[in-house]
Amino acid sequence: MKRRFSIRSFYAIRLGVGILTVGCLLLANFMPQRSIQLFPSKRITIDAYADNLSGGNSVARWLDKSTHTFQCDFMAGADFRYCGASIKFFDFEPAETVVSRSENYDYQWMHTVDLSTYDALVLELDYQGQASGLRLFIRNAFSQPSNTNEHNAQKFIYQNLAKRELSNPITIPLSDLKVADWWVDQYRIERKDASVAVDSVFELGIDFSGQPPLGKHTISVKRIEAVGEWVSDASLYIFIIALWLASLAFEGGYRIFLLYVANRRFRHSLLELKDENSHLRLTARTDALTRIYNRAGLETLFNKLFPAKGHAEFTLVVIDLDHFKKVNDNYGHAAGDQALQVVSKTISQQLRSGDIFGRWGGEEFLLLTMATGVALVQLMHRLNIAVEATDVNLTAGDVLNVTMSMGATAARKGETLNQTFARADAALYNAKAAGRNTWRKK
Ligand SMILES: Nc1nc2c(ncn2[C@@H]2O[C@H](COP(=O)(O)OP(=O)(O)OP(=O)(O)O)[C@@H](O)[C@H]2O)c(=O)[nH]1
């Protein structure tokens, strides 16, 4: 299996993730802020209003609509003096954007803006007058069954702006905004609903904090913008941590996978070695021509049985093909080989599973059998008859029959292989002397 990753690849991945981390941090620092211009805009109306709408004497009027400059003329009369400008959002472009509420003004709010993904509001205002400061206010749609459509019942959020701040653009973090106490009191808002929300803003306004001094005050609303980061610090850090965790998890997982593969390969080669080993052991003990035990194989087994533990427990039989030289001389060596193969197969077929049969060398075989007495006699006869009756069909087309002579002897207690073998060999000699194709026992 081809390895796609090496340890060096992991270092490369770590370096890549490191570079990506630094890149993200730099990008987050140098990336321009995300912003939305709320004012001026074509899809808004800005209207100036004052307490003369509710029975007071203060009036609001536009001095210059093109610069959104209006004047509040506070006059005594109302219990609570007010005057300001209100910006409302639309999803279409209204015919007129700069209006006065006293002129046939429609209160319905048309469209909401979600500012919750921003961090701050930036305001540019101009103020001429004797008040200590102005107030930015926001109304966010607040749906309670009882007050769904009532304009004043919508969540009122504000921040006071000191007069001295107004000479420059002011940045008001959204987290600095407050929910007005009067709104909470008046509408008996539960504490869980009394927190700042800017997800459905439908009105932004500039008016006065507290009770402003009587007289004329001039306000120009130049610009209102919401600004924020493209990616919050929290998201950025979560992303970086997730990136590292993912790369480390990948690395860990892949290392485990590599270990698993290496382990499997190791186990596989171990099995192969085992197979090879047993194959070698088998070949070392097997005769290449006849596929029965060879001399080494027989000796290994005989070493466990000799010196003989008991008396006449088993019989050792030496088998020798008769006049085999003639077979070779008359039919050729290859025919002799074929005869050896056929004879060893024929003998094997006559044996029991406990019998040990192998080629001792040349045309000589050894058989160690548990058969003794009558069983041995029967076996010996059977073997002589079977071999004699088996045709050796030579490749050249000739059919050959071979015979064999056998010498058998029972192993005596304490005897070595050589001692038993010598007696069996003497018995074989007797069989040969008796005319061959027979067996003798000693
Ligand atoms: N084809 C072949 N011949 C073999 C092999 N091993 C031994 N021989 C031959 O077997 C013959 C054995 O001959 P001898 O020992 O003289 O005995 P024999 O001709 O079988 O006669 P007796 O044993 O007296 O019956 C020799 O010609 C060997 O060359 C072998 O692996 N293949």
The ligand as an SDF file (V2000), in Angstrom:
LIG
                    3D

 32 34  0  0  0  0  0  0  0  0999 V2000
   15.5920  -44.3240  -11.9630 N   0  0  0  0  0  0  0  0  0  0  0  0
   16.1570  -44.3380  -10.7620 C   0  0  0  0  0  0  0  0  0  0  0  0
   16.9850  -45.3510  -10.4590 N   0  0  0  0  0  0  0  0  0  0  0  0
   17.5430  -45.3610   -9.2200 C   0  0  0  0  0  0  0  0  0  0  0  0
   17.2980  -44.3830   -8.2870 C   0  0  0  0  0  0  0  0  0  0  0  0
   18.0080  -44.7240   -7.1540 N   0  0  0  0  0  0  0  0  0  0  0  0
   18.6910  -45.8720   -7.4160 C   0  0  0  0  0  0  0  0  0  0  0  0
   18.4060  -46.2860   -8.6650 N   0  0  0  0  0  0  0  0  0  0  0  0
   18.8860  -47.4080   -9.3790 C   0  0  0  0  0  0  0  0  0  0  0  0
   18.4530  -48.5860   -8.7510 O   0  0  0  0  0  0  0  0  0  0  0  0
   19.3440  -49.6290   -9.0960 C   0  0  0  0  0  0  0  0  0  0  0  0
   19.6590  -50.4990   -7.9290 C   0  0  0  0  0  0  0  0  0  0  0  0
   20.3100  -51.6000   -8.4080 O   0  0  0  0  0  0  0  0  0  0  0  0
   20.8970  -52.6750   -7.5340 P   0  0  0  0  0  0  0  0  0  0  0  0
   21.2000  -52.1400   -6.1650 O   0  0  0  0  0  0  0  0  0  0  0  0
   22.0410  -53.2500   -8.2680 O   0  0  0  0  0  0  0  0  0  0  0  0
   19.8060  -53.7770   -7.3880 O   0  0  0  0  0  0  0  0  0  0  0  0
   18.6610  -54.2770   -8.2800 P   0  0  0  0  0  0  0  0  0  0  0  0
   18.9630  -54.0710   -9.7260 O   0  0  0  0  0  0  0  0  0  0  0  0
   17.3840  -53.6310   -7.8410 O   0  0  0  0  0  0  0  0  0  0  0  0
   18.6320  -55.7810   -7.9960 O   0  0  0  0  0  0  0  0  0  0  0  0
   18.1900  -56.4080   -6.6190 P   0  0  0  0  0  0  0  0  0  0  0  0
   18.1290  -55.4150   -5.5980 O   0  0  0  0  0  0  0  0  0  0  0  0
   19.2100  -57.4150   -6.3690 O   0  0  0  0  0  0  0  0  0  0  0  0
   16.8860  -57.0260   -6.9810 O   0  0  0  0  0  0  0  0  0  0  0  0
   20.5870  -48.9360   -9.6750 C   0  0  0  0  0  0  0  0  0  0  0  0
   20.6260  -49.1520  -11.0720 O   0  0  0  0  0  0  0  0  0  0  0  0
   20.3680  -47.4680   -9.3880 C   0  0  0  0  0  0  0  0  0  0  0  0
   20.8980  -46.6590  -10.3850 O   0  0  0  0  0  0  0  0  0  0  0  0
   16.4510  -43.3490   -8.6420 C   0  0  0  0  0  0  0  0  0  0  0  0
   16.1740  -42.4460   -7.8830 O   0  0  0  0  0  0  0  0  0  0  0  0
   15.8970  -43.3770   -9.8960 N   0  0  0  0  0  0  0  0  0  0  0  0
  1  2  1  0
  2  3  2  0
  2 32  1  0
  3  4  1  0
  4  5  2  0
  4  8  1  0
  5  6  1  0
  5 30  1  0
  6  7  2  0
  7  8  1  0
  8  9  1  0
  9 10  1  0
  9 28  1  0
 10 11  1  0
 11 12  1  0
 11 26  1  0
 12 13  1  0
 13 14  1  0
 14 15  2  0
 14 16  1  0
 14 17  1  0
 17 18  1  0
 18 19  2  0
 18 20  1  0
 18 21  1  0
 21 22  1  0
 22 23  2  0
 22 24  1  0
 22 25  1  0
 26 27  1  0
 26 28  1  0
 28 29  1  0
 30 31  2  0
 30 32  1  0
M  END
$$$$
